[in-house]
């Protein structure tokens, strides 16, 4: 807790939660799906319903054939196409999965636009005021609600502004032609000085998302777990038209799940937080689960852990234990989103 690195991350998190932070997420994987068969194809690919109105956005998960989570996309409905965004680290995996399931009759077209589109994220309570300064568009809650998008201009740059982010604060993602990125960046920093604008990084983002119990692909979301074990009930619609993995997920559910997603507080931590894959023990020192991730929650002043445990041990208030760097520590199951603005 005394390290300069820890204090630096603390400063980035607190500034984003109190003022406004700027994060470069250009590494997102991005593609456009179009063609007369695009909507039918995507309905079959993902477990959530597609956004219905032009400009609306949904968080959608593509399951594998067993009912685990293969990929996570934000899908924005455009006039004649769909704009898909997913984790940059999984671009090859996600885009290969899309192409694998595309019909071969030419009714669906796939366009990889990852390298041509930049993404800057504005997050924090001052983000709306900052956007009002750099754009003439209306960013009020009534005009620009959560999970919607608009085409705006920032200075001379066209942007697709999407009201969502992975840190759980008021904020927008600004998707733009990559050649305008420096222009947009300079406009944001210039207009936001008195609002406390500061860049923040991935380590700070991870702390912020864990305070909100946001799941991450490859850890909390995985082909190892059923999508419903990861707590994705509101994003998985088993009653919609058939989608990849639906029938096997239903069979898995009927058989009974072996895991349940939980958020935990780690007690008596001094200088290290859980990173993931830490064992979770019951009172008899039997392994009943594992951590999928962890970090320090600066807003609540607690060390936090996300994990998967056997359902019998997932009740709020249940006391368990874990190991961090060889030290046994008490952990407690707590409510999801321990800090939710």
ZAPAKOL-795281 format. One record per residue (C-alpha): residue number from 1; residue in one letter; chain; x, y, z. Coordinates in steps of 0.25 Angstrom, whole numbers. Example, Ala and Ser with C-alpha at 12.3 -4.5 7.8 and 13.67 -1.06 7.14 Angstrom:
- resi|resn|chain|east|north|up
- 1|A|A|49|-18|31
- 2|S|A|55|-4|29
END
This chain:
- resi|resn|chain|east|north|up
- 1|X|A|0|0|0
- 2|X|A|12|9|1
- 3|X|A|17|7|-13
- 4|X|A|17|18|-23
- 5|X|A|10|9|-33
- 6|X|A|-1|6|-23
- 7|X|A|-3|21|-20
- 8|X|A|-2|24|-35
- 9|X|A|-14|15|-38
- 10|X|A|-21|20|-26
- 11|X|A|-20|34|-32
- 12|X|A|-25|30|-45
- 13|X|A|-37|22|-40
- 14|X|A|-41|34|-30
- 15|X|A|-40|44|-41
- 16|X|A|-49|36|-50
- 17|X|A|-59|34|-39
- 18|X|A|-59|49|-35
- 19|X|A|-56|57|-47
- 20|X|A|-54|51|-61
- 21|X|A|-44|41|-67
- 22|X|A|-39|38|-81
- 23|X|A|-36|24|-86
- 24|X|A|-31|20|-99
- 25|X|A|-38|7|-103
- 26|X|A|-34|7|-118
- 27|X|A|-29|-7|-117
- 28|X|A|-44|-12|-116
- 29|X|A|-47|-22|-127
- 30|X|A|-57|-16|-137
- 31|X|A|-65|-21|-149
- 32|X|A|-77|-18|-157
- 33|X|A|-87|-29|-161
- 34|X|A|-97|-26|-172
- 35|X|A|-105|-32|-183
- 36|X|A|-119|-37|-184
- 37|X|A|-116|-49|-175
- 38|X|A|-109|-41|-164
- 39|X|A|-120|-40|-154
- 40|X|A|-124|-55|-155
- 41|X|A|-109|-59|-154
- 42|X|A|-107|-50|-142
- 43|X|A|-119|-55|-135
- 44|X|A|-114|-69|-136
- 45|X|A|-100|-65|-132
- 46|X|A|-103|-58|-119
- 47|X|A|-112|-62|-106
- 48|X|A|-117|-48|-104
- 49|X|A|-127|-41|-113
- 50|X|A|-122|-31|-123
- 51|X|A|-124|-16|-121
- 52|X|A|-137|-12|-128
- 53|X|A|-136|2|-132
- 54|X|A|-125|9|-140
- 55|X|A|-115|14|-130
- 56|X|A|-118|5|-119
- 57|X|A|-108|-4|-113
- 58|X|A|-108|-17|-106
- 59|X|A|-98|-26|-98
- 60|X|A|-98|-39|-105
- 61|X|A|-91|-52|-102
- 62|X|A|-87|-63|-113
- 63|X|A|-88|-77|-106
- 64|X|A|-80|-89|-110
- 65|X|A|-87|-102|-114
- 66|X|A|-87|-106|-99
- 67|X|A|-93|-94|-94
- 68|X|A|-81|-87|-88
- 69|X|A|-77|-72|-92
- 70|X|A|-68|-72|-104
- 71|X|A|-69|-57|-107
- 72|X|A|-75|-44|-102
- 73|X|A|-79|-33|-112
- 74|X|A|-86|-19|-111
- 75|X|A|-95|-19|-123
- 76|X|A|-100|-6|-129
- 77|X|A|-111|-6|-139
- 78|X|A|-108|3|-151
- 79|X|A|-117|7|-162
- 80|X|A|-113|-5|-171
- 81|X|A|-103|-12|-163
- 82|X|A|-98|-16|-149
- 83|X|A|-86|-11|-142
- 84|X|A|-79|-21|-133
- 85|X|A|-68|-18|-122
- 86|X|A|-61|-28|-114
- 87|X|A|-48|-29|-106
- 88|X|A|-35|-26|-113
- 89|X|A|-28|-38|-108
- 90|X|A|-38|-47|-114
- 91|X|A|-39|-41|-128
- 92|X|A|-35|-53|-135
- 93|X|A|-43|-63|-126
- 94|X|A|-56|-54|-128
- 95|X|A|-55|-51|-142
- 96|X|A|-51|-66|-146
- 97|X|A|-64|-70|-138
- 98|X|A|-72|-60|-146
- 99|X|A|-67|-65|-159
- 100|X|A|-68|-80|-155
- 101|X|A|-83|-78|-154
- 102|X|A|-86|-69|-165
- 103|X|A|-95|-75|-176
- 104|X|A|-87|-78|-189
- 105|X|A|-98|-72|-198
- 106|X|A|-93|-58|-198
- 107|X|A|-105|-53|-190
- 108|X|A|-95|-48|-179
- 109|X|A|-83|-39|-181
- 110|X|A|-72|-37|-170
- 111|X|A|-63|-25|-170
- 112|X|A|-51|-24|-160
- 113|X|A|-50|-9|-157
- 114|X|A|-41|-11|-144
- 115|X|A|-29|-3|-149
- 116|X|A|-37|8|-156
- 117|X|A|-46|12|-144
- 118|X|A|-40|18|-131
- 119|X|A|-47|18|-117
- 120|X|A|-46|28|-106
- 121|X|A|-54|26|-93
- 122|X|A|-59|38|-85
- 123|X|A|-64|33|-71
- 124|X|A|-67|40|-58
- 125|X|A|-78|50|-53
- 126|X|A|-72|62|-61
- 127|X|A|-72|54|-74
- 128|X|A|-86|60|-78
- 129|X|A|-81|74|-76
- 130|X|A|-68|72|-83
- 131|X|A|-76|66|-96
- 132|X|A|-85|78|-95
- 133|X|A|-73|87|-97
- 134|X|A|-67|80|-109
- 135|X|A|-79|76|-116
- 136|X|A|-92|83|-120
- 137|X|A|-101|71|-118
- 138|X|A|-110|68|-106
- 139|X|A|-104|59|-96
- 140|X|A|-115|60|-85
- 141|X|A|-121|47|-80
- 142|X|A|-134|49|-87
- 143|X|A|-128|51|-100
- 144|X|A|-116|41|-99
- 145|X|A|-120|30|-90
- 146|X|A|-111|18|-86
- 147|X|A|-109|8|-96
- 148|X|A|-111|17|-108
- 149|X|A|-102|23|-118
- 150|X|A|-102|36|-127
- 151|X|A|-93|41|-138
- 152|X|A|-87|54|-133
- 153|X|A|-75|64|-136
- 154|X|A|-64|67|-127
- 155|X|A|-57|79|-133
- 156|X|A|-55|75|-148
- 157|X|A|-56|60|-145
- 158|X|A|-68|51|-147
- 159|X|A|-71|41|-136
- 160|X|A|-80|30|-132
- 161|X|A|-83|33|-117
- 162|X|A|-88|21|-109
- 163|X|A|-93|23|-95
- 164|X|A|-86|11|-88
- 165|X|A|-73|7|-82
- 166|X|A|-66|-4|-75
- 167|X|A|-63|4|-62
- 168|X|A|-77|6|-57
- 169|X|A|-77|21|-57
- 170|X|A|-85|32|-65
- 171|X|A|-78|32|-78
- 172|X|A|-77|30|-93
- 173|X|A|-69|23|-103
- 174|X|A|-65|31|-115
- 175|X|A|-62|23|-127
- 176|X|A|-56|31|-139
- 177|X|A|-47|29|-151
- 178|X|A|-33|27|-146
- 179|X|A|-27|39|-153
- 180|X|A|-36|48|-144
- 181|X|A|-31|42|-131
- 182|X|A|-20|53|-128
- 183|X|A|-30|64|-131
- 184|X|A|-41|58|-122
- 185|X|A|-31|55|-111
- 186|X|A|-26|70|-111
- 187|X|A|-40|75|-111
- 188|X|A|-43|67|-99
- 189|X|A|-31|70|-91
- 190|X|A|-32|85|-94
- 191|X|A|-47|86|-91
- 192|X|A|-46|78|-78
- 193|X|A|-34|84|-70
- 194|X|A|-43|91|-60
- 195|X|A|-52|79|-59
- 196|X|A|-40|70|-54
- 197|X|A|-38|62|-67
- 198|X|A|-27|52|-66
- 199|X|A|-23|40|-74
- 200|X|A|-25|26|-67
- 201|X|A|-20|12|-70
- 202|X|A|-24|-2|-71
- 203|X|A|-20|-5|-56
- 204|X|A|-29|6|-52
- 205|X|A|-40|1|-61
- 206|X|A|-39|-13|-55
- 207|X|A|-40|-7|-41
- 208|X|A|-53|1|-45
- 209|X|A|-59|-11|-52
- 210|X|A|-57|-21|-40
- 211|X|A|-64|-11|-31
- 212|X|A|-76|-12|-40
- 213|X|A|-75|-28|-41
- 214|X|A|-73|-26|-56
- 215|X|A|-70|-40|-63
- 216|X|A|-58|-41|-72
- 217|X|A|-56|-50|-83
- 218|X|A|-46|-61|-81
- 219|X|A|-48|-60|-65
- 220|X|A|-62|-59|-60
- 221|X|A|-67|-62|-74
- 222|X|A|-62|-75|-80
- 223|X|A|-65|-88|-87
- 224|X|A|-61|-95|-74
- 225|X|A|-74|-89|-68
- 226|X|A|-89|-89|-73
- 227|X|A|-93|-75|-76
- 228|X|A|-103|-76|-65
- 229|X|A|-93|-80|-55
- 230|X|A|-86|-67|-58
- 231|X|A|-99|-59|-54
- 232|X|A|-103|-55|-69
- 233|X|A|-117|-58|-67
- 234|X|A|-122|-44|-72
- 235|X|A|-113|-46|-84
- 236|X|A|-117|-60|-88
- 237|X|A|-131|-62|-93
- 238|X|A|-134|-77|-94
- 239|X|A|-148|-74|-99
- 240|X|A|-143|-67|-112
- 241|X|A|-141|-73|-125
- 242|X|A|-131|-84|-125
- 243|X|A|-116|-79|-123
- 244|X|A|-103|-86|-123
- 245|X|A|-102|-94|-110
- 246|X|A|-116|-92|-105
- 247|X|A|-120|-106|-104
- 248|X|A|-108|-111|-97
- 249|X|A|-109|-99|-87
- 250|X|A|-123|-104|-84
- 251|X|A|-118|-118|-82
- 252|X|A|-107|-113|-73
- 253|X|A|-117|-105|-65
- 254|X|A|-126|-117|-63
- 255|X|A|-114|-125|-59
- 256|X|A|-111|-115|-48
- 257|X|A|-99|-105|-48
- 258|X|A|-86|-107|-40
- 259|X|A|-82|-93|-39
- 260|X|A|-88|-79|-36
- 261|X|A|-82|-65|-38
- 262|X|A|-79|-58|-25
- 263|X|A|-73|-45|-21
- 264|X|A|-64|-46|-8
- 265|X|A|-57|-36|2
- 266|X|A|-43|-41|6
- 267|X|A|-40|-37|20
- 268|X|A|-27|-33|27
- 269|X|A|-19|-31|14
- 270|X|A|-7|-22|15
- 271|X|A|1|-22|2
- 272|X|A|-5|-31|-8
- 273|X|A|-18|-34|-14
- 274|X|A|-24|-46|-21
- 275|X|A|-20|-47|-36
- 276|X|A|-28|-59|-40
- 277|X|A|-27|-74|-39
- 278|X|A|-26|-73|-23
- 279|X|A|-32|-85|-17
- 280|X|A|-45|-83|-9
- 281|X|A|-47|-92|4
- 282|X|A|-58|-95|13
- 283|X|A|-57|-96|28
- 284|X|A|-51|-110|27
- 285|X|A|-40|-105|17
- 286|X|A|-47|-113|5
- 287|X|A|-46|-105|-8
- 288|X|A|-59|-101|-12
- 289|X|A|-56|-91|-23
- 290|X|A|-46|-81|-29
- 291|X|A|-43|-67|-31
- 292|X|A|-45|-62|-45
- 293|X|A|-39|-48|-42
- 294|X|A|-37|-38|-31
- 295|X|A|-32|-24|-28
- 296|X|A|-33|-13|-18
- 297|X|A|-46|-4|-18
- 298|X|A|-41|10|-15
- 299|X|A|-55|16|-13
- 300|X|A|-59|6|-2
- 301|X|A|-45|4|3
- 302|X|A|-46|-11|2
- 303|X|A|-39|-23|-4
- 304|X|A|-48|-30|-14
- 305|X|A|-49|-43|-21
- 306|X|A|-58|-49|-32
- 307|X|A|-59|-64|-32
- 308|X|A|-67|-76|-35
- 309|X|A|-71|-85|-23
- 310|X|A|-80|-97|-21
- 311|X|A|-94|-92|-20
- 312|X|A|-96|-97|-6
- 313|X|A|-85|-86|-2
- 314|X|A|-90|-74|-10
- 315|X|A|-100|-69|1
- 316|X|A|-97|-54|5
- 317|X|A|-89|-53|18
- 318|X|A|-83|-67|16
- 319|X|A|-69|-67|22
- 320|X|A|-58|-75|14
- 321|X|A|-43|-73|12
- 322|X|A|-33|-72|2
- 323|X|A|-18|-72|0
- 324|X|A|-10|-59|-5
- 325|X|A|5|-61|-7
- 326|X|A|5|-72|3
- 327|X|A|-3|-65|14
- 328|X|A|-17|-70|18
- 329|X|A|-28|-59|18
- 330|X|A|-42|-59|22
- 331|X|A|-52|-55|11
- 332|X|A|-67|-52|12
- 333|X|A|-77|-53|1
- 334|X|A|-83|-39|-1
- 335|X|A|-94|-33|-10
- 336|X|A|-91|-31|-25
- 337|X|A|-86|-17|-29
- 338|X|A|-81|-12|-15
- 339|X|A|-79|2|-21
- 340|X|A|-90|6|-31
- 341|X|A|-91|21|-34
END
